[in-house]
Amino acid sequence: MTLANQADLHPEHPGMKAARRWLAGGAKKLLIDGNWVEAQSGRTIEVLNPATEEELARIAEGDKADVDAAVAAARRAFDAPEWKGISPHARTRVLLAIADAVERHKDELSALETLDNGMPTWFSGAAVNMCIDAIRYYAGWPSKILGTTNPTDASNFIYTLREPVGVCGQINPWNVPLLLVALKIAPPLACGNTVVLKPSELASLTSLRIAELAQETGLLPPGVLNVVTGYGQTVGAAISEHPGIDKVSFTGSTAVGRSILLASAGNFKRVTLELGGKSPNIIFPDADMDKAIAAAVNGFTRNSGQICSTGSRLFVHESIHDEVAQEISRIAGGLKVGSPFDTDTKLGPVISATQRQRIMGYVDSGNQDGASLMTGGCTLGERGYYVAPTVFSGVTNRMKIAREEIFGPIVAIIPFKDEEDAVFQGNDSTYGLAAGIWTRDIGRAHKVARAIRAGRVWINTFGETDPVMPFGGFKQSGIGREFGIDSIMAYTETKSVQVRF
C-alpha cells in the first residue's frame, strides 16, 4: 500500500477561501467576558496541519491566570439577570441562532476541521451536520426541563425544581471537535449554565470559530461562553481544580479522566467523564456478512481510528474467522489513504507525529505477540502523519493490541466459539464504552445486548449516533452519560421545596 497522490493538498473546497481568510487574521485569541484577548503570558502555540506538517495557525497559550479570569466572568454572567433571569424560550432562541450561524458557515467549518484535524472532508462535512443537529436538539429542551409536584398531606405542598448547576468547565479532545464543541456548549446553555471551554491544543480552530459565530449573534451576554486554549497540564488542570467551577465535563483518555476526578474532590465538583474504549464488534455466522464486513472496516478506519467507540476488537465466529479476516484485509488494503481534501480519500493523517509513533508501537507489539499481520502495519509518505489501515487476525484477547486503546486504524480480529464465549471475551476488558452485534436472530441480538457491559450497543449497525441516544461507558470508560435527556440531568440539580399551610 502506498500513499495516494499528495500533489494538491489544498484544492478549492467550497469553504477553503473563507477558511483561509479566517486563518489569515492572525493568532487566535481567548474569549473571556465577551472579549477576544491575548493570553496574559503573551505566549502562543503553533498549530500544525497533520497532512503537511506545516504551520497552519497560532493560538493563544492560556494558563491558570486566564482560567481565573474566565471563571470570574462566567460566575458574574451566571448570577446576572441578563442570563439567569431570561425565559427558557429566550434560551431556545439563542441556541437556534447559533445553529443557524453554524449552518451558514458549514463549508468553512468543514474546511477548517480538515485542515486542523486531518479528517477527510466527507467526515468533516458530516461532523458539521452533527454539530448543527445537536445544537438544534438542545434548543428544544429549555421549555421542557420540568420539576414535579409530590403527593403529601393536605396541609403541605411539596414540589421540585431543576436548576442549573452553575459554572461548567468543559474539556475536549482533538478527534471530532465539531461534534464535541456542540455537546459541551449546547446542553449547559440550554439549562441556564455558563461555560469555560478548553479545546485540545492540537485542534482548537473550529471551536474558536464557532465561539466567534455564537458571539456574533449578539444574543449571548458577556461571560456566558468563554474559551481558553492551551495545554492540558496548565489550562485543563486549572479547570479541574478550580474552586469557582461547579461541574467539569471531560472527553478524552482514561488516564487524564482519573486525574480530573481526583482534582474535582477539592470542591466536590459534579463530573461527567467520557473516556476510552476497546469496543467489541461481534459477527455471528448468521449475520448479513456483506453489511457486517463493510461496517467492521468502517468501524476501525473512520477518522483513521481516532474515535473512542472504534470497533477495534472484532470478534468473529471461529467457523468464519479466516474467511472474514481475508475479506476485511482485502477491503481495508484497498482504501485510499491520502489528501483529506480528495473526495475519494477514506483515511487522512492521524493527528500528530507523537500519535503516529504510538500507533506504530502497537503494530510492533502485535507482531511480537504472534498475531498475523494481514495488511498495513506501516506509515505512508514522506510528509504528513499517515498510517496504513492495519488488520491483525488470530489475535487472543490477552494480547496488548486487544487490551489497550490504540486510537489508530488498527483492528484485532479475535475468534470465538459460541454466544457465551463472545459475551465473556467481549466483557473481558477494563473498558465498557460501546459494542456491536451482527446476527439475524433477533432473540440472540437482544440477549447479547443485555449481557454486554457497554454504554451503547448497536445491533446490525455500528458507530451511528443521534442526539437523542445517550452515550457514555461502564467501568473505566467513564462516569455519567451525554446526549439525550441524560445531558439535561447532568447540567441541572434537583431542588425540593416544601410549603406548609
N, C-alpha and C positions, 0 to 999 in steps of 0.2 A: 504494500500500500504506500502511495506517495501523496504528498500534499498537492492539492489542486492548484491550478494557476493562481499566483498571487500578484499578477502584474498590476491589477487595478483594485486596490483595497478601499477606495473612496469613490465609487460610482455615484451617479446622481440619483440617489434615493430621494423619494418625494420630500422628505423632511431634511435633507442634508444641508441645503442653503440656510435654512433657519437655524439648524444646529450649529453650523459653522459661524454664523453671525453672532449667536449667543456666546459661543466659546471665545470669540474674538474680543469679547467685552472685558477681558482682564481676569485677574484672580477672583475666584468666587468667595464671597464673604459669608459671615454668620448672620442669621436672622435672630435678633434679640429685641424684644419690646417693640416690634413693628418696624425696626430699622435694620438695614444691611450694614454691618460693621466689620472691621478687620478684627482678627484675634488680638487680644490685649498684648500678647507677646510679639505680634508682628510677623510671626513665622507662617510659612505656607508649606503645603505638601504637594509633591509632584504626582500628577495622575498620569499613568501610562496607558496607552492603547494596547490591550493584550494581543491584538492581531499584528502589530508592527513594532512594539516595544518602544515607540516614540512618545515623547511628551504630548499629552492631549490638552492638559489644563493644569492650573494650580488652584488648590482650595485652601482656605484658612485652616491653620493648625490650632484649634481651640485647646484649652486646658481647664483646670479647676476654676480659675478666676472667671472664665467665660461661662462655665456651667453655673457658678454662683449668680452671675448677672441674669442668666436666662431663667433660673428658678425663681429669683426675686420678681422678675417681670411676670412669669406665669402665675405666681401667687397673687400679685396685685390684680391681674386680669381675672383670676378665678373669683376673687372677692368683690370685684367691681360690678355694679348693676348693669353696665353696658353688655356684660356677658351673662352673669349669674341671673339677672332679672328678666332676660328675654323669654319669650314664649317658645314652646317646643316647635311651633310652626316656623318661627324665625330661624331656628337651628336647621330645620329641614331646608329652608331656602338657601342658607349658607352652603350646605353640602351640595345641593343641586347646582348652585352656581359654580362651585369648584369643579364638579364633574363636567359641566358644560365647557369650562375653560380647558380642562384636560382634553376633552374631545376635540375642541378646535385646534389644539396643538399636537394631536396624536402622532402625526407623521414626524414632527420634530422630536418628540419624546422617544419614538421608536428608534430614530437615527442616533440620538444621544445614548440611549441604552446600549445599542450595539457597539458604538464607539467605546463606551466606558467599560462595559462588561464582556464584550466579545460574543454575545449570543447572536445566532443568525437572525436576520430580520423577520423571518416567518415567526420566530418565537417572540421577539421583542414587540412585534405588532400584536400578537395575541396577548402579551402581558399588558400592553396599554389598554386593550379592551377589558381585560380582567380588572384592571385598576378602576376604570370608569364604572363597570358593573358593581364593584364592591362599594364605591363611594355612594352610588345611587341607591344601592340596597340599604345602606345605613342611614341615608337621608330619609328613608321611610319610617325609621324607628322612633324619633324623638316624641311623637304624639302617642306612642304605644308602650311607653315604659310605665307600667301600671303598678300601683300598690294594691292592697287588699283591705276589705273590711272583715273583721274576725268576730264570729258569734260569741256572745257572752251574756251576762245577766242584764236585766232591763235598766239598771242604774249605771251601766258602763257603756262606753263606746270605745272600741279598740280598733285601730287601723294601722296600716303600714305604708311607708313611703319608700321609694327607691331613689336615692340621691347620689349625685356624682361623687367619686372617690376624692378628687382634688387635682393636684399637680401630678401628671403622669410622665415618667421618664421612659422613652421608647428607644430601644437599641436594636438596630437592624444589621443583617449581614449583607454580603455583596452579590448573592446568587440571583435573586429576582427582585431587584429594588423597586421596580414599578408596581408590582403587586403588593409588596410588603409595606411600601410607604402608605398605600391606601388603608391597609389593615392596621397600621399604627396611628393613623390620623383620624380616619372617619368614625370608628366606634367611640373613642373617648370624646370627640367633639359632639357626636350625637347625644351623648349622655350629659353634656354640660361641663366636662372637664377642660383643663388646659394641658398643653403638650410641650415637652422639651424633647426633640427628636435628635438622635445621633445616628446618621447613616454610616455605613462602613467607609473607612478611608480609601478602600480600593474601588468603590463605586458609589459616589455621592451625587453625581451630576443630576440625574433625573429627580432625586429627592429635593435638591435645591431648586430645580426649575419648577417643580410642582408647588413648592412653597411660594415661589415668586408669583405663580399664577393665582394661588389662593389669596395672596396679599392684594393682587391687582383687582380682585372682585370688589374690594372696598367694604366687605361685609364682616371681616374679622377685626375685632378690637385689638389694639396693640397688646402683645404678650400672650394672646390665646395660643398662637402657634409660634414656637421658637425652634431653630435648627442650629446645632453646634456640631460642626465637623471636627474630626481629629481622631486620635488613636484610642484603641480600647483601654490601654493601660493608664491613660490620663482621663479623657472625657468619659469613657464608659465606666471607669472606676469611680469617678466623681459623682456620676448619676446614681450608681448603685449604692453609694454610701451616704448620699446627701440627706440630711435630716429634713429638708424642706420638700422632698419628693414623697408623695403618698403611695405611689404604685410604680412598679417597673414591669415593663413587658419586653422580653428579650427573645429574639430568634437567632439561633446560632449553635455553636458546639456545646456538647455536654460538659466539657471541662470548664468553659467560661461560664455556663449556666450555674455550675456548682459554686463558683466564686461569687457570682451575683447573689445567689441565695444566702450565702454566708454574710455578705456585706449588707443585705437587707435587714438583718437582725437588729441593727442599731436602733431603728425606729419602727420595727415590725411592719415594714412596707408590705403591701399586697404585691404578689409576684405572679406573673404568668411567664412560663418558660417553655418555648417550643424548641426542642433540642434535636439531637442527632437521631439517625435511624439506620437500620440494616434490614430493610423490609423484605420479607419473604413473598415471592410471587410463585404460586403453586399451580402446576399444569397436570391435571389428571388425564388418564388415557382417553376418556370420552369427550374431551374438550373439542371445540371447533379449532382445529390445530392451526389453520391459516391465520385466524384472528389472534389466537393466543401467542403465536410466534411473532407476528408483527408488533403486537403490543409489548411483548417482552423486550424486543430490540429497542423500541421507542422508550421503554421504561428505564433503560440504563444509559441510553445515548442522548436523550433530550437534555438540552442545555449542557452538553458534554458531561452528563452525570452529576452535575452540580445542583442537585435538588435533594432535600433532606429525606423525601419519601421515595427516592430512586429504588427500583426493584433490583437491587444489587445481589440478592440471593435468589437464584432461580431454581426452585425445586421441581424436578421432572421425574415422573414415574420411571422406575428402572427399566421397564419394558420398552420405553420410547426414548430413553436418555440419549443414546448415541445418535439416533436419527434427528432429534430436536437440536442437539448440540451442533451437528453438522449444518443444519439449515440456518440456525441463528448465526453461526460463524460466517456462512456464505453471505447472508444479508448484511450483517454488520460490516464485513470486509468490503462490501461494495458501496458503502455510504460515502458521500463526498465530504471530505474534510477540507476546509479552505476559507477563503474570504467570507466573513459573515454577511457581507452585502451582496454576495451572489445568491440569486433566488433559489438555486438548486443545491446550495450548501446545506448539509444536515448537521454537521458539527463545526462550530467555530473553535477558537482557542479556549483553554482554561484561563482562569483569572490572572495568574502570575507565574513567574519563574519558580517561586517557592512552592506553589501548589503543584506545578508540573513535576518538580523534583520529588515531592511527597508521593504523588501518584506512581511514579516510576519505581519508588521504593517498594510499593505493594506488588508491582509486577515482578520484581526480583524475589520478593517473599513467596509469591505463588509458584514461581519456578523452583525455588529451593525446597518448598514443602511437597513437591511432587505432583502438583496439578498439571493438567495437559493444556498447554497454550495452543488454542485453535487458530487465533488470528490476532493481529495487533501486537501489543506489548512494546511499542516503540514511540518515540517522539517523531515529529514530522517537520521538515522545513528548517531553514537557517535563521529565520526571524519569526517572532510570534510564538506563543506558548501552546503549540498544538500537540495533542496526544491522539494516537490512533485508537478507535474503538477496540476494546480488548475482551476476548472471550476465553475463559478458563473452564474446562469441563472436568468431570471426575473429581470434583472438589469434595472434601469432607467438611462437615460443619465445625471441626476443630481447627481448621487452618486459619491463619491470620487474615487472609483475604475474605473469609466468611464471618469473622468475628468483629472486625473494626470497620468503622465508616471510612470510606476512601474518598468520596466526593470527586469522583472522576469517572470516565466512561469504561468501567470495568465490571463485568458480570461474572459471578461464580455459579456455575451450574452444578447442582447437587442432586444425586439420585435419591429417591425414597421408595419404600416398599409398599406401603398401603396408607390409608387415610390416617390411621393412628400415628404412624411414623412421620407423615407430613406435618401433622399438628405438633408432635413432640419436637421435631427439628426446627420447625418454624418458630416455636416459642423458646427454643434454646438459645437465647440471646439476652444481653443486658438491655437491649432496646425493645421498644414496642410502639413504633410510630404508625406504620401502615402495613397493609398486606393485600395480596391479590389472590383470587381463587378462580380457576378456569375449569368448568365442568358443565355438562348438560343435565346433570342430576340435581334438580332444584333442592331436594331434601339434603343431599350431601353439601350443597353450597351453603345452606343456612346452618347446618350442623357445624361445619368447619368455621364459618364466620363467627359463631358463638364461642368456639373453642380457642380461636386465635386471639392472643392478647395483644391487640393493637388498637390504636385510637381511631383509625379509619380503615375500612375494609372495602375493597372493590370486588365485585363478582362479575366475571366475563367482561371486564374492562380494567384499565389500570391508569392511575395518575390524573384522572379527571378531577376538576374542582368546581365548586359553586359556592357563592357567598352564604347560602343557606345551610351548608354542610359543615358542622363543627370539625375542627382539626386540632390535634394535639396527641400526646402519647402516653402510654403506660411506661412503667419502670423508669429507666434513665433517659427516656425520650421526652421527659418534661413534666410540668405541673400546669394543670388548667387546660382550657380549650379556647381557641379563637374561631372566628366566623360564626354565623348564625346567631341565635339568641345567647349563646354562651359568651360572646364578646360583650353583650349588653350587661349580663350578670357580672362579668369581670370588671367593668368600669363603673359599677354602682354599688352602693351599700344599702342595707335594709335598716330603716329607722322605724321603731314601733312607738305608737302614740296611744296613750290611754286617757280618756276623759271620763271623770265621774260626775254624774249629775247630782 
